[in-house]
Amino acid sequence: MEHFYDLSNVEEQDMPGRKRRVVAGENVMLIYVEREAGTTQEHTHDSEQLVYLQKGKARFTVDGESREIEAGGVVHIPAGVLHGLEAHTPITYIGIYTPLRKEVIDATA
């Protein structure tokens, strides 16, 4: 297992409306995302998540509570809780997840 990463050297996954790079350890993962302005479908997953909004402005909704977040803001999302976002501008964020999201790991294999 690697211990040091340069995100610019991590394989980029091109998806509709976004690009992401995934780095995973044994029990925690980081996802770097560049997303176009627009709305994502609300969803849940079994991982606890922290989101650091690096660039842009977005409205995050977590468990029915919505807040406008700007660059530098952090959002905590408990495991199993319905959440989503509406990006008002193109945004860049870093998501930290524990435990690993198997569906994301499988998509990078």
N, C-alpha and C positions, 0 to 999 in steps of 0.2 A: 504494500500500500504506500502510495506517495504521501509525503508530508508537506510539500511546498508546491504551490500552483501559481501560474501566471494566467489570469482569466483570458488574456488575448490569445493564449495557446490552447485553451479548452475548446473542444468542438462546439460550434454554434448550431443549434437546431432552429431551422426556419419554420415557423408555424403561422397560420392565418392571423394577421394582425400583431404578431409578436415574434421576437427572437429570444432564445434563452441559451444559457450555458450552465451546466450542472456539475457540481463537485460534491462527491459523497465520501463520507467516512463509514465506520461500522454502524453508528447509531444516530448520526446527524448528517444533514445535507444542506448545501447552499445552492440556491438557484438565482442567477443574475438574469434579469429580464429587461428587455427594451420593448415597450408596447406603444402602439399607435393610440391616438385619442379614440375613445369609444367605450362601450359598456361590455363587461364580461358577465356571463351567466353566473348567478349565485350558485354556490356548490359547498360541499363538505368533504372532508377527508379525515382519516384517523390520526393525523399528525398535528401536534401543536406547532404553531407558526409564529414567527416574528417577521414583520416586513419593515424594512428601512427604505423610505422613499428618497432616492438619491437626486432625482431631477423631475421637475414638473409639478402638476397639481392634480389631485384626484379626490373623489368622494368615496370613502370606504364605508361599507356597511358590515357590521359584525353583530350577529344575534339580534337583528332588528334595530340596532343603534347606528346612526350614520354621522360621520364627521368629515369635514373638509380638511385634507392633509396636504401640506406643502413640503417641498424638499427639506430634508432634515427630520421629518416626522417619523415616528415609529408606531406601528399597529401590532397589538397582540391578539392572536386568534387561537382560542382553545381548541383542542382536538374535538371533532364531531360537531362543531358549531357552524351554522349556515353563514356564509360570508360572500362578499363580492366587491367590485369597485367600478367606478365610472371615471375614466381618465379624461380630464378636461383639456389636457394638452398631451403631447407625446410624453411618456414617463419612462424613467429607469428606476428599477428597485431591486433590492436584494432580499430574498426570502430565505429564512433559516427554518429548517423543519426537523423535528424529532418525534417519533422515530422516522426512519427513511420512508419516503413514499414509493412503494414498490412499483406502481404504474409509471412513475417518472423514470425510475432506474431501468425498468424493462424497455422503455421507449428510447433510452440512450444506448442500449446494448446492440 
